[in-house]
Amino acid sequence: MHNIAIIGTGGIGKTHLSAFLNDDRCRIKALCSRTLSKCTSLASSLGEKGKDITITDDWHTLLDRDDIDIVSIALPPALHEEVTSAFLRSGKHVLLEKPMALTLEEEDRMIKARDESGKKLGIIFQNRYYTAIQRAKKMLLDGCFGRILSVDVTSHWFRGANYHNLYWRGTWRSEGGGCLTSQGVHQVDMLLWFMGTLPSSIYAIMDNRKHTNSETEDMGMAVMRFPSALGSFTSSLCDMDEFQGFRFQCEKAAFTLPQWSVSVKKPQPNGYPEEDKEAEEELMRIFSSIPAEDKEGHDAAVSLFIDAVENGTEPDATAEDGRRATEFIDAFYLSAATGREVKLPLTAKDEVYTTDGLVSTMPKFFSKSISTESQEGTMTLGSASRK
């Protein structure tokens, strides 16, 4: 049995808690939040399972607890590095909410803490773990689609103007970015996971059109050059349709995700296309023949991390994966802020490697003037989770 501490009990912390409770190898030992009433309410909701849970507003008090072996961190991004590194060095495995941290400098410190402690550090990228996405990834690796020629990524979400009123949102120093950092990071991870590499260059633009209590962007667009493909990426917090998706053009077919579709064309004698129904039907057959996932989303992310701890293997979503997502985002921001094409990989000499460098380089679209401790309402997930 693994004993779990949840650090941060806001909307995403509740999701982490639910996922650990859905794995019968786990037992919740502690809940930590700066607002103790959130912990008390959560513990009470668990009935008998919540009676012996430690409730605290100081995560430091959990560092030396030898009855806790896994810590789940669901805190604002500005706190990720300090808390994660401390728990790793105290001898605990850490599963961390995205984004991994504010900047590459912080993430390099976290990776060093992981390596020196010998403990596991995993990042929650739950959108990988839906059946349609897992099936398409397997088919890609099996060569069913051939080489990827181009990919178009849409990461469109909706958040009201009051979304950034929460105290830690809406500044470069506390959140590390806007819609690309907090929402688009899901699509960034899946893009890099499918492509198997960072792009070699990014050219981007960004703006803030509707969210006047935020320094950061609420809309951005980029074109990307991969070693063997081209791509586009758009992000937004202004889309009431909340469309998030991928469209891959490959040598043998085109396909879309997370709502799966596939198209195959063959040329007529004059070069114009006609449908290749036989090839489409075969790809559909292969897709449907791949077993559905037993667990999806956060439930799968948590269980896979527990597997890695028990088997002594690498987590499915590693710290290096989290770092690559940040590197993509930082290159996007650097290009948008400077108006130049940015080459990857980034180095410690790039302006955005450090938090101070990021803050001083990025434009401040608006000044944050409203700051609230908490907000009412439910948290919604992205389109990959829709049935």
C-alpha positions in Angstrom: 0.0 0.0 0.0 1.3 3.4 -0.9 0.7 6.3 1.4 -0.1 9.6 -0.4 0.0 13.3 0.6 -1.9 15.8 -1.6 -0.3 19.2 -1.6 -2.9 21.7 -2.9 -6.6 21.1 -2.6 -8.1 23.4 -5.2 -9.9 22.1 -8.3 -7.0 20.1 -9.7 -6.0 18.8 -6.3 -9.5 17.3 -5.9 -9.0 15.6 -9.3 -5.7 14.2 -8.1 -7.3 13.0 -4.9 -10.1 11.2 -6.8 -7.5 9.5 -9.1 -5.5 8.1 -6.1 -8.7 6.9 -4.4 -9.5 5.0 -7.6 -6.3 3.0 -7.3 -6.7 0.4 -4.6 -2.9 0.4 -4.0 -3.2 3.9 -2.5 -4.2 5.4 0.8 -4.5 9.1 1.5 -2.5 10.1 4.6 -2.3 13.9 4.4 -4.0 16.9 2.8 -2.2 20.3 2.7 -3.6 23.7 1.7 -3.1 27.3 2.7 -6.9 27.2 3.3 -7.5 24.5 5.9 -11.2 24.5 5.4 -10.7 23.0 2.0 -8.8 20.1 3.5 -11.4 19.6 6.2 -14.2 19.6 3.7 -12.4 17.0 1.4 -11.5 14.8 4.3 -15.1 14.9 5.6 -16.4 13.9 2.1 -14.4 10.7 2.3 -16.3 9.3 5.3 -14.4 6.6 7.2 -11.4 6.9 4.8 -11.0 10.6 5.8 -11.0 10.2 9.6 -7.2 9.5 10.0 -6.0 12.0 7.4 -3.6 14.7 8.6 -4.7 18.2 7.7 -2.1 21.0 7.6 -1.4 24.3 6.0 2.4 23.8 6.1 3.9 21.3 3.7 7.2 21.4 5.5 5.6 19.4 8.4 5.3 16.5 6.0 8.8 16.3 4.8 10.1 14.0 7.5 7.0 11.8 7.7 8.3 8.2 7.0 4.7 7.0 6.6 4.3 9.0 3.4 6.1 7.7 0.2 4.3 9.5 -2.6 3.5 13.2 -2.8 1.1 14.7 -5.3 1.6 18.4 -5.9 -1.2 20.5 -7.3 0.0 24.0 -6.4 0.5 27.2 -8.5 3.4 26.9 -10.9 5.6 29.4 -9.0 5.7 26.9 -6.0 6.5 23.8 -8.0 10.3 23.8 -7.9 10.7 24.6 -4.2 8.2 22.0 -3.0 9.1 19.3 -5.5 12.8 19.5 -4.9 12.3 19.5 -1.1 10.1 16.4 -1.1 12.4 14.5 -3.5 15.4 15.3 -1.3 13.4 14.1 1.7 13.1 10.7 0.1 9.6 10.8 -1.4 8.4 10.2 -5.0 6.6 13.1 -6.5 3.8 13.3 -9.1 3.5 16.9 -10.3 0.7 18.8 -12.0 1.6 20.5 -15.2 3.3 22.8 -16.1 6.4 21.4 -14.5 7.6 24.8 -13.3 8.0 28.4 -14.4 11.2 28.1 -16.3 13.9 25.7 -17.6 16.3 26.9 -14.8 13.9 25.7 -12.2 13.2 22.4 -14.0 16.9 21.7 -14.3 17.1 22.0 -10.5 14.2 19.6 -10.1 15.8 17.1 -12.4 19.0 17.4 -10.3 17.1 16.8 -7.1 15.5 13.7 -8.7 18.8 12.3 -9.9 20.5 12.9 -6.6 17.6 11.5 -4.5 17.0 8.4 -6.7 13.3 9.0 -6.4 10.6 9.1 -9.2 9.4 12.4 -10.6 6.4 12.2 -12.9 4.3 14.9 -14.6 0.6 14.6 -15.1 -0.2 14.9 -18.8 -3.5 13.1 -18.6 -4.7 13.9 -22.2 -2.3 11.2 -23.5 -4.4 8.5 -21.8 -7.6 8.4 -23.8 -8.4 5.4 -25.9 -8.6 7.2 -29.3 -5.2 8.9 -28.7 -3.5 5.8 -27.5 -4.8 3.8 -30.5 -3.6 6.5 -33.0 -0.2 6.7 -31.3 0.3 2.9 -31.6 -0.8 3.0 -35.3 1.7 5.8 -36.0 4.5 3.8 -34.3 3.5 0.7 -36.3 3.8 2.6 -39.6 0.1 2.6 -40.5 0.1 6.3 -41.5 3.6 6.6 -42.8 5.8 9.6 -42.1 4.1 12.7 -40.7 4.3 15.6 -43.2 2.5 18.3 -41.2 0.4 18.8 -38.1 -2.1 21.5 -37.2 -2.8 21.9 -33.5 -5.7 23.9 -32.0 -5.7 24.6 -28.3 -8.8 26.7 -27.8 -10.5 27.2 -24.4 -12.9 29.6 -22.8 -12.3 31.4 -19.5 -14.2 34.5 -18.4 -12.5 37.8 -17.7 -12.7 37.0 -14.0 -10.7 33.8 -14.3 -7.5 35.7 -13.6 -8.9 37.3 -10.4 -7.5 34.3 -8.5 -4.4 35.5 -6.6 -1.8 33.5 -8.5 -3.1 33.8 -12.0 -2.4 36.5 -14.6 1.3 37.4 -14.1 4.4 36.2 -15.8 6.1 35.7 -12.4 3.4 33.7 -10.7 1.9 31.7 -13.6 4.7 31.7 -16.1 2.5 32.6 -19.0 -1.1 32.7 -20.2 -3.3 30.3 -22.2 -0.3 28.5 -23.7 1.2 27.7 -20.3 -1.9 26.8 -18.3 -4.1 25.3 -20.9 -2.2 24.8 -24.1 0.5 22.8 -22.3 -1.7 19.7 -22.8 -1.6 20.0 -26.5 2.1 20.9 -26.5 2.8 17.7 -24.6 0.8 15.5 -27.0 2.3 17.3 -30.0 5.9 16.5 -28.9 4.8 13.0 -27.9 3.5 12.3 -31.3 6.3 14.0 -33.2 9.0 12.4 -31.0 11.0 15.6 -30.9 11.0 19.4 -30.4 10.6 21.5 -33.5 13.8 23.0 -34.9 12.3 26.5 -35.0 9.2 28.4 -34.0 7.9 31.8 -35.2 5.0 33.1 -33.1 2.7 36.0 -32.4 0.5 36.7 -29.3 -1.9 39.2 -27.8 -4.4 39.7 -25.0 -7.8 40.6 -26.4 -10.3 40.0 -23.6 -8.6 39.3 -20.2 -7.9 42.7 -18.8 -6.8 41.5 -15.3 -3.8 39.6 -16.8 -0.4 40.6 -17.9 -0.2 37.5 -20.0 -1.5 36.4 -23.4 -5.0 35.1 -24.1 -4.3 34.2 -27.7 -1.3 33.1 -29.7 -0.3 31.5 -33.0 2.8 29.9 -34.3 4.3 28.1 -37.3 6.8 25.4 -36.6 9.5 23.6 -38.5 10.3 20.0 -37.4 13.2 18.0 -38.8 10.8 16.3 -41.3 7.5 18.2 -41.1 5.9 21.5 -40.8 3.2 22.6 -38.3 1.0 25.2 -36.9 -0.2 25.9 -33.3 -2.9 28.2 -32.1 -4.0 28.8 -28.5 -6.8 30.9 -27.1 -8.9 31.5 -24.0 -11.6 33.2 -26.0 -13.2 30.3 -27.8 -16.7 29.5 -26.5 -16.7 26.3 -28.6 -13.6 25.2 -26.7 -12.2 23.2 -29.6 -9.0 21.4 -29.0 -7.7 19.0 -31.6 -5.0 17.8 -33.9 -4.9 17.2 -37.7 -2.1 15.1 -39.0 -1.2 14.9 -42.7 0.9 11.8 -43.3 2.2 9.9 -46.3 -0.5 7.3 -46.3 -3.5 9.0 -44.6 -4.8 12.1 -42.8 -6.3 11.7 -39.3 -7.7 13.8 -36.5 -7.8 13.7 -32.7 -9.2 13.5 -30.1 -12.4 13.0 -32.1 -11.0 10.2 -34.4 -11.4 10.4 -38.1 -9.3 9.1 -41.0 -9.2 9.9 -44.7 -7.2 8.3 -47.5 -7.1 9.6 -51.1 -5.4 8.2 -54.2 -4.6 10.2 -57.4 -6.6 9.9 -60.6 -4.7 9.8 -63.9 -5.0 13.7 -63.9 -3.6 14.0 -60.3 -6.9 15.0 -58.7 -8.0 12.9 -55.7 -10.5 10.1 -55.3 -11.4 8.4 -52.1 -9.6 5.1 -51.3 -12.4 3.4 -49.4 -10.6 0.1 -49.1 -7.6 1.7 -47.4 -9.8 3.8 -45.1 -11.8 0.8 -44.0 -8.6 -1.1 -43.2 -7.3 1.7 -41.0 -10.7 1.9 -39.3 -10.5 -1.9 -38.7 -7.0 -1.6 -37.2 -8.1 1.3 -35.0 -11.1 -0.5 -33.6 -9.1 -3.7 -33.0 -6.8 -2.1 -30.5 -8.1 -2.7 -27.0 -9.7 0.2 -25.2 -7.8 1.7 -22.2 -8.8 0.2 -18.8 -8.3 3.6 -17.3 -8.3 7.0 -18.9 -7.3 10.6 -18.0 -6.0 11.3 -14.5 -6.9 7.8 -13.3 -4.5 6.4 -15.9 -1.8 9.0 -15.2 -1.8 8.1 -11.5 -1.9 4.4 -11.9 0.9 4.4 -14.4 3.0 6.4 -12.0 2.3 3.9 -9.2 3.4 1.2 -11.7 6.7 3.0 -12.2 7.3 3.3 -8.5 6.6 -0.4 -7.9 8.5 -1.7 -10.9 11.5 0.7 -10.6 10.9 1.9 -14.1 10.7 5.4 -15.6 7.3 7.2 -15.3 5.3 7.3 -18.5 5.4 11.1 -18.5 8.9 12.0 -17.2 10.5 15.2 -16.0 12.2 15.4 -19.3 8.8 15.4 -21.0 7.8 18.2 -18.8 10.9 20.2 -19.5 10.4 19.7 -23.3 6.9 21.2 -23.0 8.3 24.2 -21.2 11.1 24.6 -23.8 8.5 24.7 -26.6 6.4 27.2 -24.7 9.4 29.4 -23.8 10.6 29.4 -27.5 7.0 30.4 -28.5 7.0 33.3 -26.0 10.5 34.4 -26.9 9.6 34.5 -30.6 6.3 36.4 -30.0 8.1 38.9 -27.7 11.0 39.6 -30.0 9.5 39.2 -33.4 12.1 36.8 -34.5 12.2 33.1 -35.5 13.6 31.1 -32.5 15.8 28.1 -33.0 15.6 25.1 -30.7 17.0 23.7 -28.4 17.2 26.7 -26.1 20.2 27.2 -23.9 21.0 28.8 -20.5 22.0 31.9 -22.5 18.5 32.5 -23.8 16.5 35.3 -22.2 13.7 33.1 -21.0 15.9 30.4 -19.3 15.4 32.1 -15.9 12.3 33.5 -14.2 13.8 37.0 -14.0 14.7 36.8 -17.7 11.2 35.6 -18.7 9.5 38.4 -16.7 11.8 41.1 -18.1 11.5 39.9 -21.7 7.7 39.4 -21.9 5.2 42.2 -22.7 2.7 43.1 -20.0 -0.6 43.4 -21.8 -2.6 44.6 -18.8 -1.8 45.2 -15.1 -3.3 42.8 -12.6 -5.4 44.9 -10.3 -7.9 42.3 -8.8 -6.7 39.4 -6.5 -9.0 37.0 -4.7 -8.1 34.1 -2.4 -10.6 31.6 -3.9 -13.3 31.3 -6.5 -16.7 29.5 -6.6 -17.7 27.2 -9.5 -16.7 23.8 -11.0 -13.5 23.1 -13.0 -13.9 21.7 -16.5 -11.5 19.5 -18.5 -10.6 19.6 -22.2 -12.1 18.0 -25.2 -10.0 14.8 -24.9 -12.2 13.9 -21.9 -15.5 14.4 -23.7 -17.4 11.2 -24.5 
